[in-house]
């Protein structure tokens, strides 16, 4: 079966392409970044993001029901930044999860403490033995 593309079908296809593109933009703005985009932006593998979701450390902002695709938003990005700070300080994932999930967690206080710890870590590694 071969279809001959008429002007009418070409216009219809262009319309579909445009509509699909607009739909993708709307979905992206509402739900955020696809997991691959988020992984590239943060420098963490897709497999790691799946694992973080599995252990409850970083849940996607939205999971598409039909496809299972994961999407991340600005809040996810902020949480990932916190996770990466703790990982840089060699905290185990279990401890990071407990810290970030604790009711008394103060993001600003935590960032101040992390900064101090990073300075100490740098001083430690700068020492000649």
Helices and strands as residue ranges (DSSP letters): H 7-31, E 33-34, H 35-42, H 46-55, E 62-63, E 70-72, H 74-88, H 93-101, H 107-126
